[in-house]
Amino acid sequence: ATIGTDAEAVDLLHVVATLCSSPHGVMALHRSKTLAPVAGTLPQYIQSLNSASRLSGFAALEAVAEAAGAVAQKGIGAEDAEVLGVGADLEGLAQVAAFLFKLSKSSIQEDKVGALCCMRALSQHAWGLKSLFAIADFLPHLTDRKAESSKRALDEKLRVVEAAIAHPDAESVLGANSLELLKHFASTGAYYTPQSGGEQQPVVATLGM
């Protein structure tokens, strides 16, 4: 449900992020049939004009998607049907992919980094990979080091790439050519520039995140 005030929203999102800091928290929400409704509210906070709500929304979405990814990878004693159920509960988050991509181009570093962290978490899921890489300019922007002026943004781009590569369905979802491009990006590192023949440290900005 929508929370009445920005302060209440931030408090709720902090609770969600804390609860979902482990796969067991996500499983508890799934078993209580509240994971899907909770996940369904997250896009509205990420798109909020209130910066505190938006940043808290980033943290909650990242925690939920990452913990659900851990459930899928490790099982944590969950039945196969439960693992599939957790994934199904979160598929509605795919709708926020385009907005996250837009924010990943933001000049506001907190928004850029928050969006990249969420995109990394979404990339742990086949539906997340599909929604992100279906965006026309996503792959070129993700692998464009020159678009970034901060070390943190470059580091987070690399983490998105590594998460995508690590997904067991990466080749079938992304295609062989895109996967090869991502692997090349990962192998050369976050700061590589062909003109320098090697690594080049970016300008490092002081970030709030």
C-alpha positions in Angstrom: 0.0 0.0 0.0 1.1 3.6 -0.5 2.5 5.2 2.6 1.1 8.6 3.6 4.2 10.7 4.1 7.8 10.7 2.8 9.1 10.0 6.3 6.9 7.0 6.7 7.9 5.7 3.3 11.6 6.0 4.2 11.0 4.2 7.5 9.1 1.4 5.7 11.8 1.1 3.0 14.5 0.8 5.6 12.6 -2.0 7.3 12.3 -3.8 3.9 16.0 -3.4 3.1 17.0 -4.7 6.6 14.6 -7.6 6.5 15.8 -8.6 3.0 19.4 -8.3 3.8 19.4 -12.1 3.8 17.7 -14.7 1.7 15.8 -15.9 4.7 14.1 -12.5 5.0 12.9 -12.7 1.4 11.7 -16.3 2.0 9.7 -15.1 5.0 8.0 -12.5 3.0 7.2 -15.0 0.2 5.8 -17.6 2.6 3.6 -14.9 4.2 2.4 -13.9 0.7 3.6 -10.3 1.2 6.7 -10.3 -1.1 4.8 -9.6 -4.3 2.9 -6.6 -2.8 6.0 -5.2 -1.2 7.9 -5.5 -4.5 5.0 -3.9 -6.3 5.4 -0.7 -4.3 9.1 -0.2 -4.9 9.0 1.3 -8.4 6.8 4.2 -7.1 9.4 5.1 -4.5 12.3 4.9 -7.0 10.4 7.3 -9.2 9.6 9.6 -6.3 10.6 13.3 -6.6 11.6 13.1 -2.9 15.3 12.2 -2.8 15.2 10.5 0.5 12.4 8.2 -0.7 14.2 7.5 -3.9 17.5 6.6 -2.3 15.7 4.4 0.3 13.8 2.8 -2.6 17.1 2.0 -4.3 18.4 0.3 -1.1 15.2 -1.7 -0.7 15.0 -2.9 -4.3 18.7 -3.8 -4.3 18.3 -5.8 -1.1 15.1 -7.6 -2.3 16.5 -8.5 -5.7 19.9 -9.6 -4.5 18.5 -11.7 -1.7 16.1 -13.4 -4.1 19.0 -14.1 -6.4 20.8 -15.8 -3.6 17.7 -17.9 -3.0 17.8 -19.1 -6.6 21.5 -19.8 -6.5 21.9 -21.4 -3.1 18.4 -22.7 -2.4 18.8 -22.2 1.4 16.6 -25.2 2.0 13.7 -23.9 -0.1 11.6 -26.2 -2.3 12.0 -25.7 -6.0 8.4 -24.4 -6.2 9.3 -21.8 -3.6 12.3 -20.7 -5.5 10.2 -20.2 -8.6 7.6 -18.5 -6.5 10.1 -15.9 -5.2 11.2 -15.1 -8.7 7.6 -14.8 -9.9 6.9 -12.4 -6.9 9.6 -10.0 -8.2 8.9 -10.1 -11.9 6.9 -6.9 -11.6 10.1 -5.0 -10.9 11.0 -5.4 -14.6 8.8 -2.3 -15.2 11.3 -0.1 -13.5 14.3 -1.1 -15.7 13.8 1.8 -18.2 13.7 4.3 -15.4 16.8 2.9 -13.7 18.6 3.2 -17.0 17.6 6.8 -17.3 18.9 7.5 -13.8 22.1 5.7 -14.6 22.8 8.6 -16.9 22.1 11.2 -14.3 24.6 13.9 -13.4 23.5 13.3 -9.7 26.0 10.7 -8.5 23.7 9.3 -5.8 21.0 8.6 -8.4 23.5 7.2 -10.9 25.1 4.9 -8.4 21.8 3.8 -6.8 20.5 2.9 -10.2 23.6 0.9 -11.2 23.4 -1.0 -7.9 19.8 -1.9 -8.6 20.6 -2.9 -12.2 23.3 -5.2 -10.8 20.7 -6.8 -8.5 18.2 -7.2 -11.3 20.8 -8.8 -13.5 20.8 -11.8 -11.2 17.4 -12.7 -12.6 16.6 -13.8 -16.2 13.6 -11.4 -16.2 15.9 -8.6 -15.1 18.4 -9.3 -17.8 15.7 -9.4 -20.4 14.2 -6.1 -19.3 17.5 -4.3 -19.1 19.1 -5.6 -22.3 15.8 -5.0 -24.2 16.5 -1.3 -23.8 18.0 -0.1 -27.1 21.0 1.8 -25.8 21.6 -0.2 -22.6 24.6 -2.3 -23.8 26.5 0.5 -25.5 26.0 2.8 -22.4 26.9 0.0 -19.9 30.2 -0.6 -21.7 31.0 3.0 -22.3 33.7 3.9 -19.8 34.1 7.5 -21.2 30.5 8.3 -20.1 31.6 8.2 -16.5 33.7 10.7 -14.5 33.8 8.8 -11.2 35.6 5.7 -10.0 32.5 4.5 -8.2 30.3 4.6 -11.3 32.9 2.7 -13.3 33.2 0.1 -10.5 29.4 -0.3 -10.4 29.2 -0.7 -14.2 31.7 -3.5 -13.9 29.6 -5.2 -11.2 26.5 -5.0 -13.5 28.5 -6.7 -16.2 29.9 -9.4 -13.9 26.4 -10.2 -12.6 25.0 -10.5 -16.1 27.9 -12.8 -17.2 27.4 -14.9 -14.1 23.8 -15.7 -14.8 23.4 -19.3 -16.0 21.0 -18.2 -18.7 23.2 -15.3 -19.9 23.9 -16.6 -23.4 20.3 -17.6 -24.2 19.0 -14.3 -22.8 21.6 -12.0 -24.2 22.9 -13.8 -27.3 26.5 -14.9 -27.9 27.7 -11.6 -29.4 26.5 -9.4 -26.5 27.8 -11.9 -24.0 31.2 -11.9 -25.7 31.3 -8.1 -25.5 30.5 -8.1 -21.8 33.2 -10.7 -21.2 35.7 -8.5 -23.0 34.7 -5.5 -20.9 35.0 -7.6 -17.7 38.4 -9.0 -18.7 39.9 -5.5 -19.4 38.5 -4.0 -16.2 36.6 -0.9 -15.3 39.2 1.7 -16.2 40.8 0.3 -19.4 41.1 2.7 -22.3 42.4 1.5 -25.7 44.2 4.8 -26.3 46.3 4.4 -23.2 47.1 0.7 -23.9 46.1 -0.2 -20.4 44.4 1.0 -17.3 43.8 4.6 -16.6 42.4 5.9 -13.4 39.4 8.1 -13.8 38.7 11.3 -12.0 37.4 10.3 -8.6 34.5 12.4 -7.3 33.5 12.5 -3.7 30.2 10.6 -3.5 27.5 10.5 -0.9 27.1 6.8 -1.5 
